[in-house]
Every structure is written in structure tokens, then in C-alpha cells.
Amino acid sequence: MDPIQEMQANLRANLAEKKEELTAARGVVKQLEGEYNKMLGALRALGDTESFKDVEEENQKENRQNQMSVVQPNPKNRRSKDDVLTELVKEYGEGNWGTIHIIAEDTVLCDMSVNALRLRWRRLKKKRKEMEQVVSTGVSDENCV
């Protein structure tokens, strides 16, 4: 087995292990949510509206904060994704998209498929080539107007 295949096998084993841990953690979270909801129901049934309102307000505030952090994309992340992709391609080579995808699971690229990584790299290469042409010829968009 060559080093790349060995590394891929190790990464796949680690990935499977992490998925099992995540599944177990999700089970615990569901169990805790169930217990939490039972307690809220008991508060409501006992007529303790003050405690119930406080808890509900905290939950709504937390949900809004979580949604804001997930929904609003940060333009700075695009640059960091490009930087991470560039580093991974330099390290593993341009054709090793499967390996890069496995390694990218722990980075800002975790939400991208193998094909999305490949297409993003192609776009980056094209953009760099255009920039190099502009620099070498001295022609910019301002001169083309």
C-alpha cells in the first residue's frame, strides 16, 4: 500500500469514528431535549408562568443568535476557503480531489463536495491566470473602458 492510500485509509477510519461519536452525541442531545421539554411542560402545568417565560425568552434569544451565525455569510470566509483549498492542492496535488475532500472535512471547506472543490479550484486557477495576464500586459479594466 502506498503512502497516499495508507493515509486515505487512516482518514476514512478516523472519519467513521468521528461519525459514530457525532451520532452518539446527537442521541444524548435528543434525550436532553426530551427531558428539558418535560420540565417545561411541568412548569406550565403547575402555572409557574414566570419561570416558563424566562426560559422561553432565553431559548428564543439563543435561537436567534444561532440562526444569525449560520445564515449570514461572511465575505472573509470566501478568501479563507480559497486559501485553505490552495494549501491542500499544493500539499496533495491537483488530481487528488477525494483525498482533499476527506481532509477538508475538518476545515472551512467541510460543506463542499468533491466536485465543488474541483470547480472552485478551476475558478481560482482561471482568476489567477487572468490576473497574471493583466500584470504582464499592464492592461486593467480601467484602460478597457
OpenMM code with the backbone's topology and positions (N, CA, C; nanometers):
from openmm import Vec3, app, unit

residues = "MET ASP PRO ILE GLN GLU MET GLN ALA ASN LEU ARG ALA ASN LEU ALA GLU LYS LYS GLU GLU LEU THR ALA ALA ARG GLY VAL VAL LYS GLN LEU GLU GLY GLU TYR ASN LYS MET LEU GLY ALA LEU ARG ALA LEU GLY ASP THR GLU SER PHE LYS ASP VAL GLU GLU GLU ASN GLN LYS GLU ASN ARG GLN ASN GLN MET SER VAL VAL GLN PRO ASN PRO LYS ASN ARG ARG SER LYS ASP ASP VAL LEU THR GLU LEU VAL LYS GLU TYR GLY GLU GLY ASN TRP GLY THR ILE HIS ILE ILE ALA GLU ASP THR VAL LEU CYS ASP MET SER VAL ASN ALA LEU ARG LEU ARG TRP ARG ARG LEU LYS LYS LYS ARG LYS GLU MET GLU GLN VAL VAL SER THR GLY VAL SER ASP GLU ASN CYS VAL".split()
positions = [
    Vec3(0.0859, -0.1175, 0.0000),
    Vec3(0.0000, 0.0000, 0.0000),
    Vec3(0.0904, 0.1237, 0.0000),
    Vec3(0.0645, 0.2134, -0.0934),
    Vec3(0.1478, 0.3347, -0.0996),
    Vec3(0.1054, 0.4330, 0.0094),
    Vec3(0.1883, 0.5337, 0.0375),
    Vec3(0.1600, 0.6263, 0.1483),
    Vec3(0.0271, 0.6997, 0.1359),
    Vec3(-0.0107, 0.7357, 0.0156),
    Vec3(-0.1371, 0.8090, -0.0021),
    Vec3(-0.2547, 0.7183, 0.0303),
    Vec3(-0.2503, 0.5934, -0.0177),
    Vec3(-0.3593, 0.5008, 0.0126),
    Vec3(-0.3666, 0.4718, 0.1620),
    Vec3(-0.2492, 0.4610, 0.2248),
    Vec3(-0.2464, 0.4375, 0.3690),
    Vec3(-0.3069, 0.5556, 0.4437),
    Vec3(-0.2727, 0.6767, 0.4000),
    Vec3(-0.3262, 0.7965, 0.4627),
    Vec3(-0.4777, 0.8043, 0.4410),
    Vec3(-0.5228, 0.7697, 0.3204),
    Vec3(-0.6661, 0.7707, 0.2931),
    Vec3(-0.7390, 0.6708, 0.3823),
    Vec3(-0.6814, 0.5524, 0.3995),
    Vec3(-0.7439, 0.4501, 0.4845),
    Vec3(-0.7512, 0.4993, 0.6287),
    Vec3(-0.6433, 0.5613, 0.6769),
    Vec3(-0.6432, 0.6148, 0.8135),
    Vec3(-0.7467, 0.7252, 0.8292),
    Vec3(-0.7547, 0.8128, 0.7303),
    Vec3(-0.8513, 0.9219, 0.7367),
    Vec3(-0.9945, 0.8695, 0.7329),
    Vec3(-1.0188, 0.7678, 0.6496),
    Vec3(-1.1538, 0.7097, 0.6444),
    Vec3(-1.1912, 0.6468, 0.7779),
    Vec3(-1.0938, 0.5764, 0.8410),
    Vec3(-1.1197, 0.5154, 0.9718),
    Vec3(-1.1487, 0.6236, 1.0754),
    Vec3(-1.0694, 0.7309, 1.0747),
    Vec3(-1.0924, 0.8413, 1.1679),
    Vec3(-1.2268, 0.9074, 1.1425),
    Vec3(-1.2621, 0.9240, 1.0148),
    Vec3(-1.3897, 0.9844, 0.9801),
    Vec3(-1.5059, 0.8988, 1.0297),
    Vec3(-1.4959, 0.7675, 1.0112),
    Vec3(-1.6012, 0.6771, 1.0581),
    Vec3(-1.6147, 0.6844, 1.2099),
    Vec3(-1.5020, 0.6921, 1.2779),
    Vec3(-1.5025, 0.7026, 1.4237),
    Vec3(-1.5699, 0.8322, 1.4686),
    Vec3(-1.5380, 0.9427, 1.4015),
    Vec3(-1.5971, 1.0722, 1.4364),
    Vec3(-1.7474, 1.0726, 1.4091),
    Vec3(-1.7888, 1.0061, 1.2997),
    Vec3(-1.9321, 0.9996, 1.2697),
    Vec3(-2.0064, 0.9227, 1.3781),
    Vec3(-1.9452, 0.8144, 1.4295),
    Vec3(-2.0066, 0.7385, 1.5379),
    Vec3(-2.0189, 0.8254, 1.6633),
    Vec3(-1.9137, 0.9007, 1.6942),
    Vec3(-1.9173, 0.9901, 1.8097),
    Vec3(-2.0258, 1.0960, 1.7929),
    Vec3(-2.0382, 1.1501, 1.6723),
    Vec3(-2.1397, 1.2509, 1.6446),
    Vec3(-2.2794, 1.1929, 1.6593),
    Vec3(-2.2999, 1.0719, 1.6097),
    Vec3(-2.4302, 1.0061, 1.6212),
    Vec3(-2.4657, 0.9848, 1.7683),
    Vec3(-2.3676, 0.9410, 1.8467),
    Vec3(-2.3915, 0.9202, 1.9900),
    Vec3(-2.4240, 1.0534, 2.0586),
    Vec3(-2.3508, 1.1579, 2.0223),
    Vec3(-2.3749, 1.2899, 2.0818),
    Vec3(-2.5141, 1.3404, 2.0452),
    Vec3(-2.5557, 1.3172, 1.9210),
    Vec3(-2.6901, 1.3601, 1.8806),
    Vec3(-2.7965, 1.2872, 1.9613),
    Vec3(-2.7731, 1.1600, 1.9912),
    Vec3(-2.8672, 1.0840, 2.0733),
    Vec3(-2.8794, 1.1430, 2.2122),
    Vec3(-2.7659, 1.1817, 2.2702),
    Vec3(-2.7665, 1.2429, 2.4032),
    Vec3(-2.8406, 1.3761, 2.3986),
    Vec3(-2.8152, 1.4549, 2.2932),
    Vec3(-2.8822, 1.5849, 2.2802),
    Vec3(-3.0331, 1.5653, 2.2715),
    Vec3(-3.0780, 1.4676, 2.1918),
    Vec3(-3.2227, 1.4421, 2.1807),
    Vec3(-3.2818, 1.4019, 2.3152),
    Vec3(-3.2083, 1.3188, 2.3886),
    Vec3(-3.2553, 1.2763, 2.5196),
    Vec3(-3.2673, 1.3965, 2.6133),
    Vec3(-3.1660, 1.4825, 2.6141),
    Vec3(-3.1693, 1.6009, 2.6997),
    Vec3(-3.2809, 1.6964, 2.6593),
    Vec3(-3.3020, 1.7114, 2.5275),
    Vec3(-3.4115, 1.7972, 2.4816),
    Vec3(-3.5454, 1.7436, 2.5295),
    Vec3(-3.5608, 1.6107, 2.5256),
    Vec3(-3.6848, 1.5499, 2.5731),
    Vec3(-3.7081, 1.5770, 2.7214),
    Vec3(-3.6031, 1.5598, 2.8017),
    Vec3(-3.6145, 1.5867, 2.9451),
    Vec3(-3.6447, 1.7342, 2.9707),
    Vec3(-3.5772, 1.8204, 2.8951),
    Vec3(-3.5973, 1.9646, 2.9080),
    Vec3(-3.7420, 2.0017, 2.8769),
    Vec3(-3.7946, 1.9468, 2.7683),
    Vec3(-3.9329, 1.9755, 2.7295),
    Vec3(-4.0321, 1.9234, 2.8332),
    Vec3(-4.0022, 1.8088, 2.8965),
    Vec3(-4.0888, 1.7577, 3.0025),
    Vec3(-4.0925, 1.8541, 3.1201),
    Vec3(-3.9736, 1.9066, 3.1563),
    Vec3(-3.9683, 2.0020, 3.2672),
    Vec3(-4.0442, 2.1297, 3.2331),
    Vec3(-4.0321, 2.1761, 3.1091),
    Vec3(-4.1076, 2.2951, 3.0688),
    Vec3(-4.2574, 2.2686, 3.0772),
    Vec3(-4.2964, 2.1497, 3.0329),
    Vec3(-4.4376, 2.1124, 3.0415),
    Vec3(-4.4861, 2.1095, 3.1859),
    Vec3(-4.4007, 2.0589, 3.2759),
    Vec3(-4.4378, 2.0544, 3.4177),
    Vec3(-4.4505, 2.1955, 3.4734),
    Vec3(-4.3588, 2.2855, 3.4351),
    Vec3(-4.3695, 2.4251, 3.4806),
    Vec3(-4.5000, 2.4877, 3.4321),
    Vec3(-4.5306, 2.4610, 3.3071),
    Vec3(-4.6533, 2.5163, 3.2502),
    Vec3(-4.7755, 2.4600, 3.3235),
    Vec3(-4.7739, 2.3303, 3.3504),
    Vec3(-4.8880, 2.2656, 3.4167),
    Vec3(-4.9057, 2.3164, 3.5597),
    Vec3(-4.7963, 2.3485, 3.6246),
    Vec3(-4.8031, 2.3988, 3.7620),
    Vec3(-4.8385, 2.5463, 3.7682),
    Vec3(-4.8447, 2.6101, 3.6527),
    Vec3(-4.8825, 2.7503, 3.6488),
    Vec3(-4.7680, 2.8446, 3.6800),
    Vec3(-4.6463, 2.7971, 3.6744),
    Vec3(-4.5290, 2.8815, 3.7008),
    Vec3(-4.4948, 2.9561, 3.5714),
    Vec3(-4.5754, 3.0553, 3.5407),
    Vec3(-4.5592, 3.1256, 3.4134),
    Vec3(-4.4340, 3.2121, 3.4095),
    Vec3(-4.3885, 3.2640, 3.5242),
    Vec3(-4.2689, 3.3479, 3.5241),
    Vec3(-4.1463, 3.2691, 3.4811),
    Vec3(-4.1247, 3.1543, 3.5442),
    Vec3(-4.0091, 3.0713, 3.5079),
    Vec3(-4.0193, 3.0270, 3.3629),
    Vec3(-4.1404, 2.9894, 3.3227),
    Vec3(-4.1601, 2.9417, 3.1863),
    Vec3(-4.1285, 3.0527, 3.0858),
    Vec3(-4.1750, 3.1752, 3.1127),
    Vec3(-4.1479, 3.2875, 3.0222),
    Vec3(-3.9986, 3.3173, 3.0147),
    Vec3(-3.9301, 3.3138, 3.1308),
    Vec3(-3.7856, 3.3379, 3.1315),
    Vec3(-3.7123, 3.2359, 3.0453),
    Vec3(-3.7484, 3.1119, 3.0623),
    Vec3(-3.6834, 3.0048, 2.9854),
    Vec3(-3.7114, 3.0223, 2.8376),
    Vec3(-3.8352, 3.0518, 2.8034),
    Vec3(-3.8714, 3.0699, 2.6625),
    Vec3(-3.7977, 3.1881, 2.6008),
    Vec3(-3.7853, 3.2981, 2.6751),
    Vec3(-3.7121, 3.4144, 2.6240),
    Vec3(-3.5652, 3.3802, 2.6002),
    Vec3(-3.5043, 3.3067, 2.6934),
    Vec3(-3.3648, 3.2651, 2.6757),
    Vec3(-3.3495, 3.1762, 2.5525),
    Vec3(-3.4437, 3.0837, 2.5363),
    Vec3(-3.4385, 2.9943, 2.4194),
    Vec3(-3.4516, 3.0718, 2.2896),
    Vec3(-3.5442, 3.1658, 2.2849),
    Vec3(-3.5625, 3.2448, 2.1633),
    Vec3(-3.4395, 3.3286, 2.1328),
    Vec3(-3.3796, 3.3876, 2.2360),
    Vec3(-3.2582, 3.4679, 2.2162),
    Vec3(-3.1445, 3.3796, 2.1631),
    Vec3(-3.1276, 3.2625, 2.2220),
    Vec3(-3.0230, 3.1699, 2.1782),
    Vec3(-3.0466, 3.1234, 2.0347),
    Vec3(-3.1723, 3.0932, 2.0011),
    Vec3(-3.2043, 3.0502, 1.8646),
    Vec3(-3.1742, 3.1603, 1.7637),
    Vec3(-3.2082, 3.2856, 1.7980),
    Vec3(-3.1791, 3.3972, 1.7077),
    Vec3(-3.0287, 3.4118, 1.6862),
    Vec3(-2.9517, 3.3992, 1.7941),
    Vec3(-2.8059, 3.4100, 1.7816),
    Vec3(-2.7500, 3.2981, 1.6954),
    Vec3(-2.8000, 3.1751, 1.7148),
    Vec3(-2.7533, 3.0623, 1.6336),
    Vec3(-2.7893, 3.0817, 1.4869),
    Vec3(-2.9112, 3.1286, 1.4605),
    Vec3(-2.9533, 3.1498, 1.3223),
    Vec3(-2.8718, 3.2592, 1.2567),
    Vec3(-2.8415, 3.3649, 1.3307),
    Vec3(-2.7630, 3.4737, 1.2738),
    Vec3(-2.6230, 3.4256, 1.2367),
    Vec3(-2.5630, 3.3422, 1.3212),
    Vec3(-2.4276, 3.2967, 1.2928),
    Vec3(-2.4256, 3.1999, 1.1753),
    Vec3(-2.5346, 3.1281, 1.1522),
    Vec3(-2.5381, 3.0321, 1.0426),
    Vec3(-2.5816, 3.0984, 0.9122),
    Vec3(-2.6817, 3.1836, 0.9179),
    Vec3(-2.7432, 3.2367, 0.7973),
    Vec3(-2.6593, 3.3454, 0.7307),
    Vec3(-2.5961, 3.4306, 0.8065),
    Vec3(-2.5261, 3.5437, 0.7476),
    Vec3(-2.3848, 3.5036, 0.7062),
    Vec3(-2.3602, 3.4884, 0.5763),
    Vec3(-2.2260, 3.4524, 0.5316),
    Vec3(-2.1306, 3.5698, 0.5484),
    Vec3(-2.0088, 3.5367, 0.5791),
    Vec3(-1.9057, 3.6377, 0.5970),
    Vec3(-1.8175, 3.6385, 0.4725),
    Vec3(-1.8044, 3.7525, 0.4042),
    Vec3(-1.7230, 3.7549, 0.2829),
    Vec3(-1.5779, 3.7171, 0.3086),
    Vec3(-1.5301, 3.7341, 0.4305),
    Vec3(-1.3934, 3.6958, 0.4621),
    Vec3(-1.3752, 3.5446, 0.4533),
    Vec3(-1.4835, 3.4670, 0.4787),
    Vec3(-1.4743, 3.3212, 0.4706),
    Vec3(-1.4397, 3.2750, 0.3299),
    Vec3(-1.4835, 3.3475, 0.2285),
    Vec3(-1.4550, 3.3085, 0.0907),
    Vec3(-1.3040, 3.3079, 0.0682),
    Vec3(-1.2371, 3.4127, 0.1161),
    Vec3(-1.0927, 3.4195, 0.0990),
    Vec3(-1.0263, 3.3061, 0.1762),
    Vec3(-1.0716, 3.2803, 0.2971),
    Vec3(-1.0071, 3.1758, 0.3751),
    Vec3(-1.0332, 3.0386, 0.3127),
    Vec3(-1.1509, 3.0180, 0.2548),
    Vec3(-1.1769, 2.8917, 0.1857),
    Vec3(-1.0814, 2.8752, 0.0678),
    Vec3(-1.0620, 2.9820, -0.0067),
    Vec3(-0.9701, 2.9765, -0.1195),
    Vec3(-0.8278, 2.9477, -0.0723),
    Vec3(-0.7895, 3.0103, 0.0380),
    Vec3(-0.6551, 2.9879, 0.0919),
    Vec3(-0.6372, 2.8426, 0.1365),
    Vec3(-0.7370, 2.7893, 0.2063),
    Vec3(-0.7295, 2.6511, 0.2532),
    Vec3(-0.7237, 2.5563, 0.1340),
    Vec3(-0.8066, 2.5806, 0.0336),
    Vec3(-0.8059, 2.4955, -0.0848),
    Vec3(-0.6704, 2.5006, -0.1545),
    Vec3(-0.6126, 2.6187, -0.1659),
    Vec3(-0.4809, 2.6331, -0.2289),
    Vec3(-0.3764, 2.5533, -0.1526),
    Vec3(-0.3779, 2.5622, -0.0210),
    Vec3(-0.2816, 2.4878, 0.0602),
    Vec3(-0.2984, 2.3374, 0.0413),
    Vec3(-0.4240, 2.2897, 0.0414),
    Vec3(-0.4481, 2.1466, 0.0256),
    Vec3(-0.4055, 2.0970, -0.1126),
    Vec3(-0.4305, 2.1759, -0.2164),
    Vec3(-0.3906, 2.1353, -0.3515),
    Vec3(-0.2389, 2.1320, -0.3625),
    Vec3(-0.1717, 2.2283, -0.3012),
    Vec3(-0.0245, 2.2277, -0.3023),
    Vec3(0.0287, 2.1031, -0.2339),
    Vec3(-0.0363, 2.0632, -0.1238),
    Vec3(0.0131, 1.9509, -0.0456),
    Vec3(-0.0188, 1.8156, -0.1092),
    Vec3(-0.1407, 1.7991, -0.1649),
    Vec3(-0.1843, 1.6676, -0.2115),
    Vec3(-0.1928, 1.6553, -0.3633),
    Vec3(-0.1792, 1.7637, -0.4347),
    Vec3(-0.1819, 1.7575, -0.5804),
    Vec3(-0.3188, 1.7893, -0.6366),
    Vec3(-0.3170, 1.8356, -0.7608),
    Vec3(-0.4390, 1.8856, -0.8235),
    Vec3(-0.5412, 1.7768, -0.8543),
    Vec3(-0.4985, 1.6544, -0.8797),
    Vec3(-0.5938, 1.5494, -0.9176),
    Vec3(-0.6485, 1.4689, -0.8022),
    Vec3(-0.6025, 1.4914, -0.6814),
    Vec3(-0.6419, 1.4092, -0.5663),
    Vec3(-0.7599, 1.4693, -0.4920),
    Vec3(-0.8710, 1.4879, -0.5620),
    Vec3(-0.9857, 1.5562, -0.5023),
    Vec3(-1.0510, 1.4742, -0.3929),
    Vec3(-1.0489, 1.3424, -0.4045),
    Vec3(-1.1055, 1.2569, -0.2988),
    Vec3(-1.0298, 1.2733, -0.1680),
    Vec3(-0.8977, 1.2724, -0.1766),
    Vec3(-0.8150, 1.2906, -0.0577),
    Vec3(-0.8360, 1.4297, 0.0007),
    Vec3(-0.8359, 1.5292, -0.0859),
    Vec3(-0.8558, 1.6668, -0.0395),
    Vec3(-0.9925, 1.6800, 0.0275),
    Vec3(-1.0929, 1.6144, -0.0297),
    Vec3(-1.2277, 1.6213, 0.0279),
    Vec3(-1.2305, 1.5602, 0.1676),
    Vec3(-1.1633, 1.4473, 0.1848),
    Vec3(-1.1605, 1.3819, 0.3164),
    Vec3(-1.0912, 1.4712, 0.4181),
    Vec3(-0.9792, 1.5290, 0.3798),
    Vec3(-0.9040, 1.6146, 0.4711),
    Vec3(-0.9794, 1.7446, 0.4982),
    Vec3(-1.0534, 1.7928, 0.3984),
    Vec3(-1.1274, 1.9188, 0.4122),
    Vec3(-1.2441, 1.9076, 0.5092),
    Vec3(-1.2793, 1.7858, 0.5522),
    Vec3(-1.3899, 1.7671, 0.6464),
    Vec3(-1.3683, 1.8456, 0.7758),
    Vec3(-1.2426, 1.8702, 0.8127),
    Vec3(-1.2119, 1.9396, 0.9377),
    Vec3(-1.1795, 2.0869, 0.9167),
    Vec3(-1.2129, 2.1429, 0.8005),
    Vec3(-1.1790, 2.2814, 0.7694),
    Vec3(-1.3045, 2.3585, 0.7309),
    Vec3(-1.2857, 2.4826, 0.6866),
    Vec3(-1.3988, 2.5635, 0.6415),
    Vec3(-1.4595, 2.5093, 0.5128),
    Vec3(-1.3939, 2.4109, 0.4516),
    Vec3(-1.4436, 2.3519, 0.3266),
    Vec3(-1.5332, 2.2310, 0.3518),
    Vec3(-1.5705, 2.2057, 0.4770),
    Vec3(-1.6426, 2.0830, 0.5119),
    Vec3(-1.7771, 2.0689, 0.4412),
    Vec3(-1.8376, 2.1784, 0.3969),
    Vec3(-1.9684, 2.1720, 0.3335),
    Vec3(-1.9608, 2.1536, 0.1821),
    Vec3(-1.8394, 2.1362, 0.1285),
    Vec3(-1.8229, 2.1284, -0.0172),
    Vec3(-1.8033, 1.9838, -0.0620),
    Vec3(-1.8651, 1.9485, -0.1749),
    Vec3(-1.8478, 1.8155, -0.2312),
    Vec3(-1.7164, 1.8086, -0.3079),
    Vec3(-1.6804, 1.6882, -0.3511),
    Vec3(-1.5584, 1.6706, -0.4297),
    Vec3(-1.5657, 1.7555, -0.5563),
    Vec3(-1.6796, 1.7516, -0.6233),
    Vec3(-1.6959, 1.8276, -0.7470),
    Vec3(-1.6910, 1.9782, -0.7210),
    Vec3(-1.7501, 2.0223, -0.6112),
    Vec3(-1.7467, 2.1648, -0.5781),
    Vec3(-1.6035, 2.2110, -0.5524),
    Vec3(-1.5243, 2.1276, -0.4866),
    Vec3(-1.3829, 2.1608, -0.4638),
    Vec3(-1.3088, 2.1738, -0.5964),
    Vec3(-1.3320, 2.0766, -0.6844),
    Vec3(-1.2653, 2.0775, -0.8145),
    Vec3(-1.3039, 2.2009, -0.8956),
    Vec3(-1.4321, 2.2347, -0.8979),
    Vec3(-1.4781, 2.3510, -0.9734),
    Vec3(-1.4275, 2.4819, -0.9137),
    Vec3(-1.4226, 2.4887, -0.7815),
    Vec3(-1.3707, 2.6089, -0.7178),
    Vec3(-1.2229, 2.6267, -0.7500),
    Vec3(-1.1479, 2.5155, -0.7513),
    Vec3(-1.0064, 2.5238, -0.7856),
    Vec3(-0.9900, 2.5708, -0.9304),
    Vec3(-1.0746, 2.5211, -1.0185),
    Vec3(-1.0672, 2.5621, -1.1591),
    Vec3(-1.0940, 2.7127, -1.1721),
    Vec3(-1.1928, 2.7618, -1.0960),
    Vec3(-1.2227, 2.9048, -1.0983),
    Vec3(-1.1056, 2.9859, -1.0447),
    Vec3(-1.0460, 2.9374, -0.9372),
    Vec3(-0.9301, 3.0072, -0.8805),
    Vec3(-0.8139, 3.0126, -0.9789),
    Vec3(-0.7875, 2.9007, -1.0463),
    Vec3(-0.6786, 2.8975, -1.1443),
    Vec3(-0.7054, 2.9958, -1.2577),
    Vec3(-0.8285, 2.9981, -1.3041),
    Vec3(-0.8654, 3.0890, -1.4125),
    Vec3(-0.8479, 3.2341, -1.3685),
    Vec3(-0.8918, 3.2646, -1.2480),
    Vec3(-0.8801, 3.4004, -1.1959),
    Vec3(-0.7330, 3.4407, -1.1816),
    Vec3(-0.6498, 3.3482, -1.1325),
    Vec3(-0.5062, 3.3775, -1.1195),
    Vec3(-0.4414, 3.3993, -1.2548),
    Vec3(-0.4808, 3.3178, -1.3523),
    Vec3(-0.4247, 3.3318, -1.4869),
    Vec3(-0.4611, 3.4681, -1.5457),
    Vec3(-0.5868, 3.5091, -1.5268),
    Vec3(-0.6288, 3.6404, -1.5757),
    Vec3(-0.5513, 3.7520, -1.5074),
    Vec3(-0.5291, 3.7384, -1.3768),
    Vec3(-0.4533, 3.8393, -1.3034),
    Vec3(-0.3086, 3.8464, -1.3526),
    Vec3(-0.2505, 3.7303, -1.3800),
    Vec3(-0.1133, 3.7281, -1.4313),
    Vec3(-0.1051, 3.7963, -1.5673),
    Vec3(-0.2057, 3.7744, -1.6516),
    Vec3(-0.2080, 3.8387, -1.7830),
    Vec3(-0.2191, 3.9899, -1.7689),
    Vec3(-0.3020, 4.0340, -1.6747),
    Vec3(-0.3182, 4.1780, -1.6519),
    Vec3(-0.1860, 4.2377, -1.6052),
    Vec3(-0.1198, 4.1699, -1.5147),
    Vec3(0.0073, 4.2196, -1.4614),
    Vec3(0.1147, 4.2207, -1.5707),
    Vec3(0.1193, 4.1152, -1.6514),
    Vec3(0.2249, 4.1071, -1.7530),
    Vec3(0.2020, 4.2050, -1.8680),
    Vec3(0.0770, 4.2317, -1.9045),
    Vec3(0.0491, 4.3219, -2.0150),
    Vec3(0.0302, 4.4653, -1.9691),
    Vec3(0.0011, 4.4833, -1.8385),
    Vec3(-0.0214, 4.6173, -1.7867),
    Vec3(-0.1582, 4.6715, -1.8217),
    Vec3(-0.2493, 4.5839, -1.8699),
    Vec3(-0.3838, 4.6262, -1.9062),
    Vec3(-0.4756, 4.5972, -1.7903),
    Vec3(-0.5541, 4.6951, -1.7508),
    Vec3(-0.6515, 4.6740, -1.6438),
    Vec3(-0.7894, 4.7057, -1.6967),
    Vec3(-0.8891, 4.6817, -1.6165),
    Vec3(-1.0283, 4.7088, -1.6541),
    Vec3(-1.0486, 4.8592, -1.6797),
    Vec3(-0.9767, 4.9431, -1.6090),
    Vec3(-0.9917, 5.0876, -1.6252),
    Vec3(-0.9497, 5.1315, -1.7656),
    Vec3(-0.8475, 5.0669, -1.8220),
    Vec3(-0.7981, 5.1028, -1.9554),
    Vec3(-0.8916, 5.0527, -2.0655),
    Vec3(-0.9737, 4.9533, -2.0339),
    Vec3(-1.0612, 4.8931, -2.1344),
    Vec3(-1.1907, 4.9715, -2.1528),
    Vec3(-1.2193, 5.0664, -2.0682),
    Vec3(-1.3476, 5.1381, -2.0717),
    Vec3(-1.3546, 5.2338, -2.1867),
] * unit.nanometer
topology = app.Topology()
chain = topology.addChain("A")
for resn in residues:
    res = topology.addResidue(resn, chain)
    for name in ("N", "CA", "C"):
        topology.addAtom(name, app.Element.getBySymbol(name[0]), res)
